[in-house]
Amino acid sequence: MQALGTPVDGDSPEAQAARRIAAAAPGGARDAEAELYRLLAPRARRFGLRHLRDAHAAADLMQHVMTLTIEQLRGGQMREPERVLSFVLGACRLTVMDQRRGERRREELLQRYADALPIADLQIAPRLDHARVADCLERLPERERSVLVMTFFDDQPSEAVGQQLGCSAGNVRVIRHRGIDKLRRCVDPGRRAS
Amino acid sequence: MSATPSNHPTIEALLDYWLDDSDAAAIEAIDAHLMQCEPCGQALDDLVALGDGVRAAFRSGAVSAMASDAFLKRVVGRGVQVREYRLARNGSVNCTVAPEDELLVAHLETPLQGVERLDAMVTLSFEADVQHRLHDVPFDPQAGEVLWLPKFGLIRNAPAHTAEVTLLSVDAGGAHELGRYTFHHQPWPGR
């Protein structure tokens, strides 16, 4: 695998789909567009969730980035279609920066390209049996359960949880990791320890 | 940032990334990795779903926790309807859970300076001869209190009963009682 943090496009399925879109007449490679959307839309959405912390904003980012990408490929404006992963990553970053600046360009683009959105059924994050999670949480030692509750109630970093418990961030990270590892294996018994 | 030899981020690194416990370089590297690696993306989705499950279990009153006043302020800041009881050392209180309550909190006041390890013993009057021992509960030595967040989903539907919580300081010399707290629970009228 390429070094972490270096997007490689090459002959990946994403690059192949991008080349097919770029080589066809505008809108003439619907299958490739749907394939590219299926592959990359979940990743753009994940990026949005991580950096915007809002499901609706992440969905908007995903739509914006994917329509922009496909429009660029259709119009021949992406000079190296095989570098589509780098393009999408850059577009995600710019969109997050735009959103943080409160710009309206995202909405304008959404309206402009609304008809170009490919239709795809996205697999969103898996749903868990909450009763099972609760049962597994109750089996954890008190300290691990409390740290997980304080962490995930609103996704707090270790430093904030440590300040609230009078202990170090490093200590919280150790407890958190131990707790999450046990919880994962309990919720999904087929899973091995990380 | 930690990564396995094949350069996929570890679960711990993904969790740090999600919770903003990574530095800017690590975040940038994982952003780029996730753009090309769907299995790692799905591993992150699983972690996020697990976090959602923890949050849902806590919000439904299905799990207990020991927390801090700072955490409680965060919870209240999110608009959660909290019922609080404050008990002095060796104190008691009449308590209940209203239909609109979303969280039950007991402030158990006791000096914690010098305490190495804290355990709690919980007994319920409707469980004869049963003691629930909570080992090594988290606490802030400066706080002068322990916040107990019981399973209010269970308490909401419980009959009238008495619960007793005993805080124990544990060290090489054994366990020493710090305080005993008694809750006389009555169901909400009409339930």
HADDOCK unambig.tbl for C-alpha pairs under 7 A between the chains (distance, minus, plus):
assign (segid A and resid 1 and name CA) (segid B and resid 6 and name CA) 6.45 0.50 0.50
assign (segid A and resid 3 and name CA) (segid B and resid 7 and name CA) 6.36 0.50 0.50
assign (segid A and resid 4 and name CA) (segid B and resid 7 and name CA) 5.66 0.50 0.50
assign (segid A and resid 4 and name CA) (segid B and resid 29 and name CA) 6.08 0.50 0.50
assign (segid A and resid 4 and name CA) (segid B and resid 33 and name CA) 5.72 0.50 0.50
assign (segid A and resid 5 and name CA) (segid B and resid 28 and name CA) 7.00 0.50 0.50
assign (segid A and resid 5 and name CA) (segid B and resid 29 and name CA) 3.88 0.50 0.50
assign (segid A and resid 5 and name CA) (segid B and resid 30 and name CA) 6.09 0.50 0.50
assign (segid A and resid 5 and name CA) (segid B and resid 32 and name CA) 4.70 0.50 0.50
assign (segid A and resid 5 and name CA) (segid B and resid 33 and name CA) 5.03 0.50 0.50
assign (segid A and resid 6 and name CA) (segid B and resid 32 and name CA) 6.30 0.50 0.50
assign (segid A and resid 6 and name CA) (segid B and resid 33 and name CA) 6.94 0.50 0.50
assign (segid A and resid 7 and name CA) (segid B and resid 32 and name CA) 5.92 0.50 0.50
assign (segid A and resid 7 and name CA) (segid B and resid 33 and name CA) 6.70 0.50 0.50
assign (segid A and resid 7 and name CA) (segid B and resid 36 and name CA) 6.30 0.50 0.50
assign (segid A and resid 43 and name CA) (segid B and resid 34 and name CA) 6.91 0.50 0.50
assign (segid A and resid 43 and name CA) (segid B and resid 35 and name CA) 5.76 0.50 0.50
assign (segid A and resid 47 and name CA) (segid B and resid 31 and name CA) 6.99 0.50 0.50
assign (segid A and resid 50 and name CA) (segid B and resid 18 and name CA) 6.27 0.50 0.50
assign (segid A and resid 85 and name CA) (segid B and resid 35 and name CA) 6.69 0.50 0.50
assign (segid A and resid 85 and name CA) (segid B and resid 36 and name CA) 6.96 0.50 0.50
assign (segid A and resid 89 and name CA) (segid B and resid 32 and name CA) 6.83 0.50 0.50
assign (segid A and resid 89 and name CA) (segid B and resid 35 and name CA) 6.69 0.50 0.50
assign (segid A and resid 125 and name CA) (segid B and resid 45 and name CA) 5.17 0.50 0.50
assign (segid A and resid 125 and name CA) (segid B and resid 46 and name CA) 6.85 0.50 0.50
assign (segid A and resid 125 and name CA) (segid B and resid 49 and name CA) 6.30 0.50 0.50
assign (segid A and resid 126 and name CA) (segid B and resid 46 and name CA) 6.59 0.50 0.50
assign (segid A and resid 126 and name CA) (segid B and resid 49 and name CA) 6.21 0.50 0.50
assign (segid A and resid 127 and name CA) (segid B and resid 49 and name CA) 6.41 0.50 0.50
assign (segid A and resid 128 and name CA) (segid B and resid 49 and name CA) 6.83 0.50 0.50
assign (segid A and resid 128 and name CA) (segid B and resid 53 and name CA) 6.63 0.50 0.50
assign (segid A and resid 130 and name CA) (segid B and resid 53 and name CA) 5.56 0.50 0.50
assign (segid A and resid 130 and name CA) (segid B and resid 56 and name CA) 6.89 0.50 0.50
assign (segid A and resid 130 and name CA) (segid B and resid 57 and name CA) 6.30 0.50 0.50
assign (segid A and resid 133 and name CA) (segid B and resid 53 and name CA) 6.03 0.50 0.50
assign (segid A and resid 133 and name CA) (segid B and resid 54 and name CA) 6.71 0.50 0.50
assign (segid A and resid 134 and name CA) (segid B and resid 57 and name CA) 5.23 0.50 0.50
assign (segid A and resid 134 and name CA) (segid B and resid 62 and name CA) 6.13 0.50 0.50
assign (segid A and resid 134 and name CA) (segid B and resid 63 and name CA) 6.22 0.50 0.50
assign (segid A and resid 138 and name CA) (segid B and resid 63 and name CA) 6.19 0.50 0.50
assign (segid A and resid 142 and name CA) (segid B and resid 65 and name CA) 6.93 0.50 0.50
assign (segid A and resid 142 and name CA) (segid B and resid 134 and name CA) 6.27 0.50 0.50
assign (segid A and resid 142 and name CA) (segid B and resid 135 and name CA) 6.46 0.50 0.50
assign (segid A and resid 142 and name CA) (segid B and resid 136 and name CA) 6.77 0.50 0.50
assign (segid A and resid 142 and name CA) (segid B and resid 137 and name CA) 5.53 0.50 0.50
assign (segid A and resid 143 and name CA) (segid B and resid 136 and name CA) 6.42 0.50 0.50
assign (segid A and resid 143 and name CA) (segid B and resid 137 and name CA) 5.21 0.50 0.50
assign (segid A and resid 143 and name CA) (segid B and resid 138 and name CA) 5.40 0.50 0.50
assign (segid A and resid 145 and name CA) (segid B and resid 65 and name CA) 6.64 0.50 0.50
assign (segid A and resid 146 and name CA) (segid B and resid 65 and name CA) 4.83 0.50 0.50
assign (segid A and resid 146 and name CA) (segid B and resid 66 and name CA) 5.71 0.50 0.50
assign (segid A and resid 146 and name CA) (segid B and resid 67 and name CA) 6.54 0.50 0.50
assign (segid A and resid 149 and name CA) (segid B and resid 54 and name CA) 6.34 0.50 0.50
assign (segid A and resid 149 and name CA) (segid B and resid 55 and name CA) 6.69 0.50 0.50
assign (segid A and resid 149 and name CA) (segid B and resid 58 and name CA) 6.86 0.50 0.50
assign (segid A and resid 150 and name CA) (segid B and resid 71 and name CA) 6.91 0.50 0.50
assign (segid A and resid 152 and name CA) (segid B and resid 51 and name CA) 5.40 0.50 0.50
assign (segid A and resid 152 and name CA) (segid B and resid 54 and name CA) 6.56 0.50 0.50
assign (segid A and resid 152 and name CA) (segid B and resid 55 and name CA) 5.86 0.50 0.50
assign (segid A and resid 153 and name CA) (segid B and resid 55 and name CA) 5.07 0.50 0.50
assign (segid A and resid 155 and name CA) (segid B and resid 19 and name CA) 5.90 0.50 0.50
assign (segid A and resid 156 and name CA) (segid B and resid 19 and name CA) 6.16 0.50 0.50
assign (segid A and resid 157 and name CA) (segid B and resid 19 and name CA) 5.12 0.50 0.50
assign (segid A and resid 157 and name CA) (segid B and resid 20 and name CA) 5.78 0.50 0.50
assign (segid A and resid 157 and name CA) (segid B and resid 21 and name CA) 5.60 0.50 0.50
assign (segid A and resid 158 and name CA) (segid B and resid 21 and name CA) 6.71 0.50 0.50
assign (segid A and resid 164 and name CA) (segid B and resid 68 and name CA) 5.98 0.50 0.50
assign (segid A and resid 164 and name CA) (segid B and resid 70 and name CA) 5.56 0.50 0.50
assign (segid A and resid 164 and name CA) (segid B and resid 71 and name CA) 6.37 0.50 0.50
assign (segid A and resid 165 and name CA) (segid B and resid 68 and name CA) 6.30 0.50 0.50
assign (segid A and resid 165 and name CA) (segid B and resid 138 and name CA) 6.76 0.50 0.50
assign (segid A and resid 165 and name CA) (segid B and resid 139 and name CA) 5.77 0.50 0.50
assign (segid A and resid 165 and name CA) (segid B and resid 140 and name CA) 5.06 0.50 0.50
assign (segid A and resid 166 and name CA) (segid B and resid 139 and name CA) 6.99 0.50 0.50
assign (segid A and resid 166 and name CA) (segid B and resid 140 and name CA) 4.51 0.50 0.50
assign (segid A and resid 166 and name CA) (segid B and resid 141 and name CA) 6.90 0.50 0.50
assign (segid A and resid 177 and name CA) (segid B and resid 12 and name CA) 6.51 0.50 0.50
assign (segid A and resid 194 and name CA) (segid B and resid 11 and name CA) 6.79 0.50 0.50
